[in-house]
Amino acid sequence: MSPGRDTSPLELPARSHQGLLTLLAEVDALLAETTDEGAAYVLYTVGGFVMGRSSTARLTQDIDVATAIPAPVAAAAADVAARHGINPAWLNDQVSEMIQARVPVERFVEIHRGRHLIVYGADDELMLALKLMSGRARDIGDIVELALRTGRTSAADLLEAWDRIYRDAPSAAPQRHFVLSVIDSDVMPALHRRGAAPGDEVQS
């Protein structure tokens, strides 16, 4: 696993999606020094970096990778961090332990293709399920935006998006009640305020 966010006193400044793509390009350039021609490493990303694809105003501190980061990529990312004087956790895979479900690769779309580094980001449907699973207050705005993008503006449709990913997860049953409460208590009122939701609730 790559370094955690608290292992270094160095800052982790917020960057735009494009700013983080620039760092990834530097990682790719370093990989070119040690990687055979034709070989490439693949990262599957989620979180704020992925949300930033659709908004130049969206800033985030890091790139969350949903699978283990290959050692050569982690080493190159650490070198880039040292070059810029930032925390090496700008690229980390901590979230991989929190997803708690098998995430199909077809739910990712290509974000960056370099010479030796290919980066995919979760599509809007997958991001919606992941954000619902988190259910943090700071995620409600993202959930609303994702609901509008995907057309899932009813409580039933939101729950279906979550079920598609988490129905067979080990903790699905108790977590489903939590997701229901997030949808009914937080997400639906926010959608109603946007004038974008029918007046329904989902019962467990």
C-alpha positions, 0 to 999 in steps of 0.5 A, spaced: 500 500 500 502 507 498 503 511 504 498 514 508 495 521 509 498 522 516 505 519 514 508 525 512 508 533 515 508 535 508 502 539 505 497 536 500 495 542 497 488 542 493 488 541 485 484 541 479 483 535 475 487 538 470 493 539 475 492 532 478 493 530 470 499 534 470 502 530 476 500 523 473 504 525 466 510 526 470 509 519 473 508 517 466 515 520 464 519 517 470 516 510 468 518 511 461 526 511 464 525 504 467 519 500 463 519 496 457 516 499 451 509 497 450 508 495 458 503 499 461 500 500 468 493 501 470 490 505 475 482 505 477 480 511 480 474 514 484 473 520 489 474 527 488 479 526 482 473 523 478 468 528 480 473 533 477 472 531 470 466 535 469 468 541 473 474 546 472 472 549 479 472 542 483 478 541 487 481 535 491 487 534 495 489 527 492 487 521 487 484 515 490 485 509 487 480 503 488 486 497 487 493 496 490 498 501 486 503 497 483 510 498 486 513 502 480 507 507 480 508 508 487 515 509 487 514 514 481 509 518 484 513 519 491 519 522 486 514 526 483 511 528 490 519 530 492 520 534 486 514 538 488 515 538 496 508 535 497 505 529 501 506 523 497 499 521 499 497 525 493 496 518 490 494 513 494 490 506 495 487 507 502 480 507 499 481 500 496 479 498 503 473 501 504 469 500 498 467 493 500 464 490 494 467 487 487 467 493 483 466 491 475 472 494 471 466 496 465 464 501 470 470 505 469 472 510 463 478 512 461 481 518 463 488 518 462 493 514 457 500 515 457 506 512 454 506 507 461 500 509 465 493 508 463 488 511 468 481 510 469 475 513 473 469 510 475 463 512 471 457 516 474 453 510 476 458 507 480 460 514 483 453 515 485 453 508 489 460 509 492 458 516 494 451 513 497 455 508 501 459 513 504 453 517 506 457 523 509 454 530 509 460 533 505 458 527 499 450 530 499 452 535 494 456 530 489 450 525 490 445 530 488 449 532 482 450 525 480 443 523 481 441 529 476 447 527 471 444 519 471 437 521 471 436 517 478 432 523 481 427 518 485 429 514 491 427 508 488 432 509 482 438 511 487 437 505 491 437 501 485 444 504 483 447 502 490 444 495 490 447 494 483 454 494 486 453 492 493 447 487 493 452 481 494 457 485 499 458 482 506 455 488 510 449 489 505 443 488 509 445 493 515 448 498 510 442 498 506 438 501 512 443 506 512 443 508 505 436 508 505 436 513 511 441 517 507 437 517 501 430 519 505 433 524 510 438 528 506 438 526 498 431 527 497 430 533 500 436 536 497 433 534 490 426 537 492 430 544 493 433 543 486 426 542 483 428 535 480 425 530 485 418 526 485 415 526 492 416 519 494 420 515 499 423 508 499 421 503 505 426 498 507 
